Amino acid sequence: MTWFEKIIPSRIKTERRSRSVPEGLWIKCPACDAVLYRAELERNLQVCPKCSHHMRIEGRDRLMGFLDEGTGRELADEVEPEDPLRFRDSKKYRDRLTAAQKTVGEKDAMIVMAGALHAIDVVACAFEFRFLGGSMGSVVGERFTRGAEHCLANGLPLICFSSSGGARMQEGLLSLLQMSKTSAVLSRMAQAKLPYISVLTDPTTGGVSASLAMLGDLNIAEPRALIGFAGPRVIEQTVRETLPEGFQRSEFLLEHGAIDMIVDRRDLRGRVATLLAMMLGRPPLVRADETSPSL
Amino acid sequence: MALSFLEFEQPIAELEAKIEELRFVTSDAEVNIGEEIARLRAKSRALTNSIFANLTAWQVAQLARHPQRPYTLDYAASIFDEFQELHGDRMYADDLAIVGGFARLAGRPVMLIGHQKGRDTKERVRRNYGMPKPEGYRKALRLMQLAERFRMPLITLIDTPGAYPGVGSEERNQSGAIARNLFEMSSLRVPVITAVIGEGGSGGALAIGVCDRLIMLQYSIYSVISPEGCASILWKSADKKEIAADAMGITAERLDKLGLVDEVLREPLGGAHRDPQEMADSLKGALVRHLDQMSQQSEDALLQQRYERLRGQGVYRAAN
């Protein structure tokens, strides 16, 4: 690509060609309408190169992109969902699970990996929002807890990327109790003085925000992520007024003191590693490779 | 106060109205009205028995929300001695949807914390229908830590539709306040007994309900979301609340079968509000009994058991 091509906005470059290529190769940014080449977007961690809008990213891709290449080893993947209530609404919960497993390619909404981040051994976990809205049921709680207990047993820090609508209704009270379960293991992490960094991504609400996601030693959010206890629609119905622009977004939470910082996804690897190195009392990182592609 | 009856109790209400009528005419009637009243009373009891033998989950939810049901402050007076209410979170406000303070349970100092609904319209508004804001949870946490410092067992009574979903709640970090309570309660160094006395509404209930022993009154409910909320999301219509209530398994009976409750306390015939004193005596007995069991444990054993309890909650399949 010549320097001249680089400065032309991609929508101009791509509009004409997009008609003849297979569907799915090009993606339109929902924020700035720029038409983006899928592979380029993937390389950019699903962040629009034009306007820096953060699109949702799959949990597994998130972890693979976050951990040092080739170091990720999945933990707790032997834990799979059951249907304790034999729940059915318009569909059986069992069928919903099977369908989600098929389309998403994950057994449930949480993925846990042990790996390295800038050569620091860590456990990192991520919600998979496409799996029933990233809802937290027994499997999410158990996998998270096993991940944290792996940290306790090996003296490792924990990082969690949350993206969830909240507790999973189809498992009833058992889902609610995952809030206390995950909080209990995080309390043990704190007693053992092991760092826990919570990264809140779009969207993090309900029982997940009201437990593990807000309990980080550090709470970090991605830009413009929806984060809150109640969903905006519920609040609108309760207070009967339109909510202000930017309400429950990362910037709102930062302003009100609920989070430590907002970090661009492309800088997360470097920033989290820098923070962890300090918390663990290690020398500063040598991080020549961590300049953000957008800068 | 006259009893108020729920929709499914209408046949009982009609009988009771008839009995009331007869009682008025007693003085000027020749026939043996006393006998007739006794006959009707027996019939009313039998009818209540048969209606209450087969309650649906939604009917139980209505009982749990009954406007005459005893609330935390009623139990504070009927079970405990010397209740000393303590106010405020020391940061922002005193949330009246949560009450708490020192009290004596059978002579022993304890910390009592509970949700509080209002009895009449004015009080309901003042107490925000028992829906706490972050300052309510922070007040509760302050009192829990006070209890820990002075080695008082903690008793919490749950009765809330849920944490309040409002603009101010979000501004003051409702999520963070609830999460912090879960975190701190899981390692609080005193015994914690929780009793669900009415409505256990989601995270707003759990935020004062992380415990060593969970007691539920027979017609109380505890759920991850309200039946109405669940119905409007999964069935796209709040009218399906009866089906949702049944599907989620929110009643004491069902949760007991799932192994999530330590003890279900039978309620007086017709519900706790029909005989509040009987209910209070029974709850007091259970609280004392559980506390006695736990007071023989060392602090470390207590915390280890609590961790195992919380950690063990969940149903999943594990390949190895």
Interface residues (C-beta under 8 A of the other chain):
Chain A: E78 V79 E80 P81 E82 P84 L85 F87 R88 D89 S90 S138 V139 G141 E142 T145 A167 R168 M169 Q170 E171 G172 L173 L174 S175 L176 L177 Q178 M179 S180 K181 S183 A184 V185 L186 S187 R188 A190 Q191 G206 G207 S209 A210 S211 L212 A213 M214 L215 I227 G228 F229 A230 V234 I235 T238 V239 L243 F247 Q248 L253 H256 G257 A258
Chain B: A163 Y164 P165 G166 V167 S169 E170 E171 R172 N173 Q174 S175 G176 I178 A179 R180 L182 F183 E184 M185 S186 S187 S202 G203 L206 A207 V210 Y222 S223 V224 I225 C230 I233 L234 W235 I243 A244 A247 M248 G249 I250 L255 L258 L260 R306 Y307 L310 R311 Q313 G314 V315 Y316 R317 A318 A319 N320
